[in-house]
Amino acid sequence: MPIKELYEPVKEHLEKFDTFFKDKLNSNVSLISLIIKYLTKKKGKQVRPAIVFLSAAACGEINERTYTGATMMEMLHSATLIHDDVVDEADKRRGMASINAAWSNKIAILVGDFLLAKGMLSAIDKSEFDFLRATSSAVRRMSEGELLQIHSSKKYSIEQDVYFKIISNKTASLIAACCEIGAISTTNNQELQLGFREFGENLGIAFQIKDDILDYQGESEVLGKPIGNDIKEKKFTLPLIYALSTTDKQEKKKIIAIIKNKDIKQKDIKYISDFVVQAGGIEYSEKIAKEYSLKAIKYIQSVPDSVYKQSLMNFANFVIERNN
């Protein structure tokens, strides 16, 4: 199913949101305005605002609070992408030069900070303190996840429990916040809000596992990342972690030696990719991703049936079946 079909029940809201979001990014500083215009030139997939709107509509009626929540999430997401590009020294984002490449690391960090502050202020202006709590928790967890990954990468080895802690904090925390904030905007039922947060948490984990699988497959670019990028960045993701756990010490030593090498060539990436496939790393990771997808669905099964709930359930299936 094309991703746009999942958005169909909230299509009109997403179209309105695009203008609403851009209006909230105004600044009196000409350089910021120039960069924001550049940043919004190429429209993203709108995954986060779509999830906010679908979660809100599944619990009640979309309102101005929902738009504020979606704005917060999109600003936070944009800020983290800009900061990630600086950390990863990436020069491309959505097929365009990244902010740090087009301007500088310093400017990119400050623009990311600007977006983060704008998002927080949009909630403060509306006295949406529950939104602030959910967002602040997500920011803290994303920072912890990034630092844990950096620390773990120095060991050139990682256990599965550490991997899940990293992706839960780095990726799932934001998607969980999107679902929770969407629910908060339309219902006071705390049990329902918690259920949507757990749905988002498990959806985010399934999403990231699939993303890590795709880094070992295909010839095209995946979410803006070239194939084999995780290997080049010396990231130990689930397919590789599992594969290494099934092999002998000699082969494991050889694989880690390749990853440690500063100049990883294309033939090295192919060797490791073939090793991961043959050792069952892809198959195992697909199984785990599906388990998290099914777990996510269970958290919203008791919610009254609607096209919005169905889209969220379809989304849980989409994240593990997608090819890009």
C-alpha positions in Angstrom: 0.0 0.0 0.0 1.4 3.4 -1.0 2.1 5.6 2.1 -0.2 8.3 0.8 -3.2 5.9 1.0 -2.6 5.6 4.7 -3.0 9.4 5.1 -6.2 9.5 3.1 -8.6 9.9 6.1 -6.6 13.0 7.2 -5.6 14.3 3.8 -7.4 17.6 4.1 -5.9 18.3 7.5 -2.4 17.6 6.2 -2.9 20.0 3.3 -4.0 22.7 5.8 -1.1 21.8 8.1 1.5 22.5 5.5 0.5 26.2 5.4 0.0 26.2 9.2 3.4 24.8 9.8 5.2 27.2 7.5 3.5 30.2 9.1 4.8 29.1 12.5 8.4 29.2 11.3 8.6 32.9 10.7 11.6 34.9 11.9 12.8 38.5 11.7 16.4 37.2 11.0 16.8 37.1 7.2 19.4 34.2 7.4 17.0 32.0 9.4 14.1 32.9 6.9 16.4 31.9 4.0 17.4 28.6 5.6 13.8 27.8 6.6 12.6 28.4 3.0 15.4 26.1 1.8 14.5 23.5 4.4 10.8 23.5 3.4 11.5 23.6 -0.3 11.3 19.8 -0.6 8.3 18.4 1.1 8.9 15.3 3.3 6.7 12.3 3.7 4.8 14.0 6.6 4.9 10.8 8.6 4.9 12.4 12.0 2.1 15.0 11.5 0.0 12.2 9.8 0.4 10.0 12.9 -0.6 12.9 15.2 -3.7 13.6 13.1 -4.7 9.9 12.8 -4.2 9.3 16.5 -6.3 12.4 17.4 -9.1 11.4 15.0 -9.2 7.9 16.3 -9.8 9.3 19.8 -12.1 12.2 19.0 -12.4 15.2 16.7 -9.3 17.0 15.3 -9.1 20.6 16.5 -6.7 23.5 16.9 -4.8 21.6 19.7 -4.1 18.8 17.2 -2.5 21.3 14.8 -0.3 22.7 17.6 0.8 19.2 18.6 1.6 18.2 15.0 3.6 21.5 14.6 5.6 20.7 17.8 6.4 17.2 16.5 7.4 18.3 13.0 9.6 21.1 14.4 11.3 18.7 16.8 11.8 16.1 14.0 13.2 18.7 11.7 15.6 19.9 14.4 16.8 16.4 15.1 17.5 15.7 11.4 19.6 18.9 11.2 21.5 18.0 14.3 21.9 14.4 13.1 23.4 15.6 9.9 26.0 17.5 11.8 26.9 14.5 14.1 27.0 12.1 11.1 28.9 14.7 8.9 26.2 14.0 6.2 26.2 16.2 3.2 22.8 15.2 1.7 19.2 15.3 3.0 16.3 14.3 0.8 18.5 14.6 -2.3 19.6 18.1 -1.5 22.6 19.5 0.3 22.2 19.3 4.1 22.1 22.6 6.1 25.6 21.9 7.4 27.0 21.3 3.9 25.2 24.3 2.4 26.1 26.7 5.2 28.2 25.4 8.1 28.0 23.1 11.2 27.6 26.1 13.5 24.7 27.5 11.5 23.1 24.1 11.3 23.2 23.6 15.0 21.8 27.1 15.7 18.9 26.5 13.2 18.2 23.2 14.8 18.1 25.0 18.2 15.8 27.6 16.7 13.3 25.0 15.5 13.4 23.2 18.8 12.7 26.4 20.7 9.9 27.4 18.3 8.3 24.0 18.9 8.4 24.4 22.6 7.1 28.0 22.5 4.2 26.9 20.3 3.0 24.8 23.2 3.7 27.4 25.9 1.8 30.0 24.0 -1.3 27.7 24.1 -0.5 26.5 27.7 -0.2 22.9 26.4 1.9 21.6 29.3 1.0 17.9 28.6 2.4 18.4 25.1 5.6 19.9 26.7 6.0 16.9 29.0 5.7 14.4 26.2 8.0 16.4 23.9 10.6 17.0 26.6 10.7 13.3 27.4 11.2 12.5 23.8 14.1 15.0 23.4 15.8 13.6 26.5 15.4 10.0 25.3 16.7 10.9 21.8 19.8 12.5 23.3 20.4 9.6 25.5 20.0 7.2 22.6 22.4 9.1 20.4 25.0 9.2 23.2 24.6 5.5 24.0 25.1 4.7 20.3 28.3 6.8 20.1 29.6 5.2 23.3 28.7 1.7 22.2 30.2 2.1 18.7 33.7 2.5 20.2 33.5 -1.1 21.5 32.9 -2.5 18.0 30.4 -4.8 19.5 26.9 -4.5 21.0 24.4 -6.7 22.7 20.8 -6.9 21.5 19.4 -5.3 24.7 21.6 -2.3 24.2 20.6 -2.1 20.5 16.9 -2.1 21.5 17.5 0.6 24.1 19.2 2.8 21.5 16.5 2.5 18.8 13.7 2.8 21.5 15.2 6.1 22.6 16.5 7.4 19.2 13.5 6.5 17.0 10.6 5.1 18.9 10.4 8.0 21.5 9.4 10.5 18.9 6.8 8.3 17.2 5.4 7.5 20.7 5.2 11.2 21.5 3.3 11.8 18.2 0.7 9.2 19.0 0.4 10.3 22.6 0.1 14.0 21.8 -2.5 13.2 19.1 -4.6 11.4 21.7 -4.1 14.1 24.3 -5.4 16.7 21.9 -8.8 15.0 21.6 -9.4 13.0 24.8 -8.9 13.3 28.5 -8.9 9.5 28.9 -5.4 8.8 30.3 -5.7 5.1 29.7 -6.3 5.8 26.0 -3.5 8.3 25.8 -1.1 5.7 27.3 -2.3 3.0 24.9 -1.5 5.3 21.9 1.9 6.1 23.4 2.7 2.3 23.6 1.3 1.8 20.1 3.8 4.5 18.9 6.7 3.1 20.9 6.3 -0.4 19.3 5.6 1.0 15.9 8.8 3.1 16.1 10.9 0.0 17.1 9.4 -2.0 14.2 10.1 1.0 11.8 13.7 1.2 12.9 14.4 -2.5 12.6 13.0 -2.5 9.1 15.1 0.6 8.3 18.2 -1.3 9.5 17.3 -4.3 7.4 16.9 -2.1 4.3 20.4 -0.9 4.7 21.6 -4.4 3.7 19.2 -4.7 0.8 18.6 -3.2 -2.7 20.5 -0.8 -4.8 18.5 2.4 -4.3 18.7 4.9 -1.5 16.7 4.2 1.6 15.2 7.2 3.4 18.1 9.4 2.1 20.8 7.0 3.2 23.0 5.1 0.7 23.0 1.3 0.9 25.6 0.0 3.4 25.8 3.3 5.2 25.4 1.7 8.6 28.5 -0.4 7.9 30.5 2.6 6.8 29.4 4.4 10.0 30.4 1.3 12.0 26.9 0.9 13.4 26.0 -2.5 14.8 22.3 -3.0 14.0 20.1 -6.0 14.6 20.9 -7.9 11.4 24.6 -7.8 12.0 24.3 -8.3 15.8 22.4 -11.5 15.3 24.6 -12.7 12.4 27.7 -12.2 14.6 26.1 -14.1 17.5 25.7 -17.2 15.3 29.2 -17.4 13.8 32.5 -18.7 15.0 35.2 -16.5 16.7 37.4 -16.4 13.6 34.7 -15.1 11.3 33.5 -12.7 13.9 37.1 -11.4 14.3 37.4 -11.0 10.6 34.1 -9.0 10.2 35.0 -6.7 13.1 38.4 -6.1 11.6 36.8 -5.0 8.3 34.5 -2.6 10.2 37.4 -1.2 12.2 39.2 -0.3 9.0 39.0 3.4 8.2 38.7 2.8 4.5 35.8 0.4 4.0 35.5 -0.4 0.3 32.5 -1.5 -1.6 33.7 -5.1 -1.7 33.9 -5.1 2.1 30.3 -3.9 2.3 29.2 -6.7 0.0 31.2 -9.3 2.0 29.5 -8.2 5.2 26.1 -7.9 3.6 26.4 -11.5 2.2 27.6 -12.7 5.6 24.6 -11.2 7.3 22.1 -12.7 4.8 23.7 -16.2 5.0 23.9 -16.1 8.8 20.1 -15.4 8.9 20.4 -11.9 10.2 17.8 -10.5 7.8 15.3 -13.3 8.4 15.7 -13.0 12.2 15.3 -9.2 12.1 12.2 -9.5 9.9 10.7 -11.8 12.5 11.4 -9.4 15.4 10.1 -6.4 13.4 6.8 -8.2 12.8 6.5 -9.1 16.5 6.8 -5.4 17.4 4.3 -4.5 14.7 1.7 -7.0 16.0 2.4 -5.7 19.6 1.7 -2.2 18.5 -1.6 -3.1 17.0 -2.7 -4.9 20.2 -2.5 -1.5 22.1 -5.2 0.1 20.0 -7.4 -3.0 19.2 -10.0 -2.0 21.9 -10.3 1.5 20.4 -13.7 1.9 18.6 -13.5 1.0 14.9 -13.0 3.9 12.4 -11.1 4.7 9.2 -8.5 6.4 11.4 -7.9 3.4 13.6 -7.7 1.2 10.5 -5.1 3.5 8.9 -3.0 3.3 12.0 -3.2 -0.5 12.0 -2.3 -0.5 8.3 0.6 1.8 9.1 1.9 -0.9 11.5 1.8 -3.4 8.7 3.3 -0.9 6.2 6.4 -0.2 8.2 7.6 -3.8 8.1 6.5 -4.5 4.5 7.9 -1.3 2.9 10.9 -1.5 0.4 12.1 2.1 1.0 
